[in-house]
């Protein structure tokens, strides 16, 4: 009689580490290629440091102190402001996600509202956010609202549309055979929603939430520009742009940190998808 031997904990740990390394290799390889293209383009096309600084200069700029050498490291200040932007983006993401989810439910239950309101929902996204953000900031400011309220409003404005479209598509993705089966069991509309429509819509919902996560970061950054805010990565980008002639690497660093915010937020949504959606 043969007995199977369970793998030891060290073997399991080694397997997990090897799998993680294999998954990270494409990412590391892509980053290495981008770095080579960055530095190689300077050599091949003779791009000046004023237009495209060396990566080493950007790294050096990270560890320079602000406020004339008496303040925190520039990288630390960037990360603090990045967290301020991420908080606003999360708030807008949450509110816009709820609004989009509610609109999708409403449109599914009442198609006549979808036919009447969907053109306006689509039209709202054709107006440039740069034109809307100042009006929202100034308008809410005159009403006595805090600056962060306007930022969250703008972030939510960019978030609700993809969630509405994705969730509505997901709620209607259940097959006719599955719906007929639920009817044969005399399931109510609420039971059909919880047991069939909602589980079927989750892949569509998370696909739209990933888009919304990046859109909320864009909305938060844009809303920081006209609000006179004292914190946020948008403020850092403006400050770095004012001193671009003397410190070009600082602007590139701020832009890279802004991109990092979007990547982190996208990764959080993707992680939630892996934990919730069963494949």
WOMO-V193420 format. One record per pair of residues at least 4 apart in sequence whose C-alpha atoms are under 6 Angstrom apart, sorted by the first residue. I is the first residue (numbers start at 1). J is the second residue. D is the distance in whole Angstrom. If there is no record, write none. Layout:
# WOMO-V193420
((I	J	D) (I	J	D))
This chain:
# WOMO-V193420
((25	29	6) (36	40	6) (37	41	6) (41	45	6) (42	46	5) (42	47	5) (49	53	4) (53	249	6) (58	249	5) (62	74	5) (62	75	5) (63	73	5) (64	73	6) (64	74	6) (65	69	5) (65	71	6) (65	72	5) (65	73	4) (65	74	6) (66	71	5) (66	72	6) (66	74	6) (67	71	5) (78	82	6) (81	231	6) (81	232	4) (81	233	5) (82	232	6) (82	233	5) (84	232	5) (85	232	5) (88	152	6) (89	93	6) (89	155	6) (89	216	5) (89	217	5) (89	220	5) (91	152	6) (92	96	6) (92	152	4) (92	155	5) (92	156	4) (93	97	6) (93	156	6) (93	159	6) (93	216	6) (95	156	6) (96	156	4) (96	159	5) (96	160	4) (97	101	6) (97	160	5) (99	160	6) (100	160	4) (100	163	5) (100	164	4) (101	164	6) (103	107	6) (104	164	5) (104	167	6) (104	168	5) (106	110	6) (107	111	5) (107	113	6) (107	114	5) (113	117	6) (114	118	5) (119	123	6) (120	124	6) (129	133	6) (133	223	6) (134	138	6) (134	226	6) (135	139	6) (136	140	6) (137	141	6) (137	150	5) (137	227	6) (140	145	5) (141	145	5) (151	220	6) (151	223	5) (152	156	6) (154	219	5) (155	216	5) (155	219	4) (155	220	5) (158	215	6) (159	212	5) (159	216	6) (162	166	6) (162	208	5) (163	167	6) (163	208	5) (164	168	6) (166	204	5) (166	205	5) (166	208	5) (167	205	5) (170	201	4) (170	204	5) (171	197	5) (171	201	5) (182	187	5) (183	187	6) (187	191	6) (191	195	6) (192	196	5) (193	197	5) (193	198	6) (194	198	5) (201	205	6) (209	213	6) (210	266	6) (212	216	6) (213	266	6) (214	262	5) (219	223	6) (221	234	5) (224	229	6) (224	234	6) (236	240	6) (237	254	6) (240	244	6) (240	250	6) (240	251	5) (241	251	6) (243	247	6) (244	248	5) (273	277	5))
